[in-house]
Amino acid sequence: DTSNNSTQHIQIVTVEDNTPPVLSLPANVTAECSADLTPVMFGFATAIDNCDANPVIAYSDVTTNGACSGTFTITRTWTATDECGNVSTADQIISTSDTTAPEFVEDLPQDLTIECNSVPAAEILTATDNCGNAEVTVNDTRTDGNCPNNYIITRIYTATDDCGLTNTHVQTITVVDITPPTFVETLPAVNLVVECDAVPVAETLTATDTCGSASVSVADIITNGNCDNNYTIARTWTATDECGLTTTHTQII
């Protein structure tokens, strides 16, 4: 007052920050399993706070496996913390799928036309996948031709990844029998002169074939000479395989 007497009253105002930051999240997304699944691809969360201009933002991921290696879910938990330790959290969901088929590693076998005794074994192929493992199986289907040793093999290589996606390669192998049979025994002399009462019986010949069996037939063709007992026999042995290829040997008696 005017005489300098005073009375004092003290009010204590305590300021507290009890309000957590407010998070704004990137959208939930679905992505290919081999994509870049980090925030660089799908965005970072942001936050605002009533007292802190720069709250600290962090995240952690929890992966939940799906039905196969290429399908899983990432729960990305974002956390915003202000200077007073107030925390807010929210989840971003990233779902993955596998839409990419595996790829063969080696050069793929090409179509072939080969002799019936040279059919190759299936090649050993491997495959890679963008999201997991892949295995390769092979299956042959035979289509018969016009004889037992002429046919087509349709050889299908199938690469399958963990999620069941497949990539196939078809090789067509055309098998042909082009080699005639071969006689087994020493062949009779090409020319033979005998007395009319000493005409030999046709020898029994056999034959082998590259691709299967062969049979031998023999036939005589007689050409008359200048009298009943002077004549010529053309004796021909014919070896025939299962595809009709033949080898002949003719003896003139």
C-alpha positions in Angstrom: 0.0 0.0 0.0 1.1 3.7 0.2 3.0 2.9 3.3 4.8 0.1 1.6 3.1 -2.7 3.5 2.6 -5.7 1.2 0.9 -9.1 1.2 2.0 -11.7 -1.3 0.0 -14.6 -2.8 1.8 -17.2 -4.9 0.1 -19.3 -7.5 1.9 -22.4 -8.9 1.1 -23.2 -12.5 2.4 -26.7 -13.4 2.6 -27.3 -17.2 2.4 -30.9 -18.3 2.4 -32.5 -21.7 0.0 -35.6 -21.5 -1.1 -35.6 -25.1 0.6 -38.1 -27.4 1.5 -37.2 -31.0 -1.0 -37.9 -33.8 0.2 -40.4 -36.4 -0.6 -40.3 -40.1 0.2 -43.7 -41.8 1.0 -44.7 -45.3 -1.9 -46.7 -46.8 -2.2 -50.5 -46.5 -0.8 -52.1 -49.6 -0.6 -55.4 -51.5 2.7 -56.1 -53.3 4.7 -58.7 -55.2 6.6 -60.9 -52.7 9.9 -59.9 -54.3 9.3 -56.2 -54.2 11.2 -53.7 -52.0 9.0 -53.9 -48.9 10.7 -51.1 -47.0 9.2 -47.7 -46.3 11.3 -46.4 -49.2 8.8 -48.0 -51.4 5.6 -47.6 -49.5 6.1 -44.4 -47.6 7.0 -43.2 -44.1 4.6 -42.2 -41.3 4.4 -38.6 -40.1 3.3 -37.2 -36.8 2.2 -33.9 -35.2 2.3 -33.0 -31.6 0.7 -30.2 -29.6 4.0 -29.3 -27.9 6.8 -31.0 -29.8 7.5 -29.8 -33.3 9.6 -32.9 -34.1 8.4 -36.1 -32.4 10.6 -39.2 -33.0 9.1 -41.7 -35.4 10.2 -45.3 -35.6 8.8 -48.6 -36.9 9.1 -52.4 -36.4 7.9 -55.2 -38.6 6.3 -58.5 -37.7 6.0 -61.1 -40.5 3.2 -63.6 -40.5 3.7 -66.5 -42.9 1.0 -67.4 -45.4 0.2 -70.6 -47.4 3.5 -70.5 -49.3 6.8 -68.7 -49.2 5.5 -66.0 -51.6 2.4 -65.1 -49.5 2.9 -63.4 -46.2 1.8 -60.4 -44.2 4.0 -57.7 -42.7 2.4 -55.8 -39.8 4.5 -52.6 -39.7 3.9 -50.8 -36.3 4.7 -47.1 -36.4 5.6 -45.3 -33.1 5.7 -41.6 -32.5 7.2 -40.3 -29.3 7.3 -36.7 -28.1 9.9 -35.0 -25.9 7.9 -35.9 -22.7 7.7 -39.6 -23.6 4.1 -39.6 -24.7 3.7 -42.4 -27.3 1.2 -43.3 -30.0 1.3 -46.4 -32.2 -0.6 -47.5 -35.3 -0.2 -50.4 -37.7 0.3 -50.5 -41.5 -0.5 -53.8 -43.2 1.5 -55.0 -46.2 0.2 -58.1 -47.9 2.3 -60.0 -50.4 1.4 -62.3 -53.3 3.5 -64.4 -55.7 2.4 -63.8 -59.3 5.8 -64.6 -61.0 6.5 -68.1 -62.3 9.9 -69.6 -61.9 12.6 -69.4 -64.5 14.8 -72.2 -66.0 18.5 -71.8 -65.3 20.1 -73.9 -68.1 19.8 -73.6 -71.8 16.6 -75.5 -72.8 16.8 -78.6 -75.0 15.7 -78.1 -78.5 13.6 -80.3 -80.8 15.3 -83.3 -82.3 15.0 -85.8 -85.1 17.1 -88.8 -84.4 17.6 -92.5 -85.1 15.5 -94.9 -83.0 18.6 -96.1 -81.0 19.7 -92.6 -80.0 16.9 -91.3 -77.9 18.5 -89.1 -75.3 17.8 -89.2 -71.6 16.0 -86.3 -70.2 18.3 -83.4 -69.3 18.6 -82.3 -65.7 17.3 -78.8 -65.5 17.0 -76.5 -62.5 14.9 -73.3 -61.9 15.0 -70.2 -59.7 12.1 -68.3 -58.3 11.7 -64.7 -57.2 10.2 -65.6 -53.8 11.4 -69.0 -52.8 12.4 -72.4 -54.2 11.5 -74.2 -57.5 11.8 -77.8 -58.6 11.8 -79.2 -62.1 10.0 -82.4 -63.2 9.9 -84.1 -66.6 7.3 -86.2 -68.3 7.4 -88.0 -71.7 4.3 -88.8 -73.8 4.8 -91.1 -76.8 2.7 -90.8 -80.0 3.1 -93.9 -82.2 3.9 -93.5 -85.9 3.4 -95.9 -88.8 5.7 -98.6 -87.4 7.0 -99.6 -83.9 10.3 -97.6 -84.4 8.8 -94.4 -85.9 7.2 -92.3 -83.2 7.2 -88.9 -81.5 8.2 -88.2 -77.9 6.7 -85.0 -76.4 9.0 -84.3 -73.5 7.6 -81.6 -71.1 9.8 -80.0 -68.5 7.8 -78.2 -65.7 9.3 -75.8 -63.2 7.1 -75.3 -60.1 7.6 -72.8 -57.3 6.5 -73.0 -53.7 3.2 -71.3 -54.5 2.4 -73.7 -57.3 3.2 -71.3 -60.2 4.6 -73.2 -63.2 6.7 -72.6 -66.2 6.9 -75.3 -68.9 9.2 -76.1 -71.8 8.2 -78.7 -74.5 10.8 -80.6 -76.5 9.6 -82.6 -79.5 11.8 -85.6 -80.3 10.9 -87.2 -83.6 12.2 -90.8 -83.7 12.8 -92.5 -87.0 14.2 -95.8 -88.2 16.4 -95.1 -91.2 18.9 -98.0 -90.9 18.0 -101.2 -92.7 18.7 -104.6 -91.1 22.0 -106.5 -91.4 22.5 -110.2 -92.3 24.2 -112.1 -89.5 25.7 -115.1 -91.4 28.4 -115.1 -94.1 26.4 -114.6 -97.3 26.3 -117.2 -100.1 28.5 -116.7 -103.1 27.2 -114.2 -105.5 27.7 -116.5 -108.5 27.5 -120.3 -108.5 27.6 -122.8 -111.4 26.3 -126.3 -110.6 25.1 -129.4 -112.4 21.4 -129.6 -112.9 21.0 -132.3 -110.3 23.0 -130.4 -107.7 21.0 -127.2 -107.2 21.6 -126.3 -103.6 18.8 -125.7 -101.1 18.5 -122.0 -100.1 20.6 -121.3 -97.0 18.9 -120.2 -93.9 19.9 -116.6 -93.1 19.0 -114.4 -90.2 19.3 -110.6 -89.6 19.6 -108.1 -86.9 18.2 -104.5 -86.8 19.3 -101.3 -85.1 16.0 -100.7 -83.5 14.1 -104.0 -83.3 13.8 -107.4 -84.9 14.1 -108.4 -88.6 12.9 -111.4 -90.6 14.5 -113.0 -93.7 12.6 -114.4 -96.7 14.1 -116.0 -99.8 12.7 -116.2 -103.3 13.9 -117.8 -106.5 13.3 -116.4 -110.0 14.1 -118.9 -112.8 15.2 -117.8 -116.3 15.1 -120.6 -118.9 18.1 -121.4 -120.9 18.6 -123.2 -124.3 17.3 -126.5 -123.0 15.3 -127.8 -120.1 18.3 -128.4 -117.9 20.1 -125.2 -118.6 18.6 -122.3 -116.7 19.5 -119.5 -114.3 18.2 -119.1 -110.8 18.3 -115.6 -109.2 18.0 -116.4 -105.5 17.3 -113.3 -103.4 17.3 -113.2 -99.6 15.5 -110.2 -98.2 15.9 -109.0 -94.6 13.0 -106.8 -93.5 12.8 -104.9 -90.2 9.6 -103.8 -88.4 9.5 -100.5 -90.3 9.7 -102.2 -93.7 13.3 -101.3 -94.4 15.1 -104.0 -96.3 18.5 -105.4 -97.2 18.8 -107.9 -100.0 21.4 -110.4 -101.2 21.1 -112.0 -104.6 22.9 -115.2 -105.7 23.0 -116.2 -109.3 23.0 -119.9 -109.8 
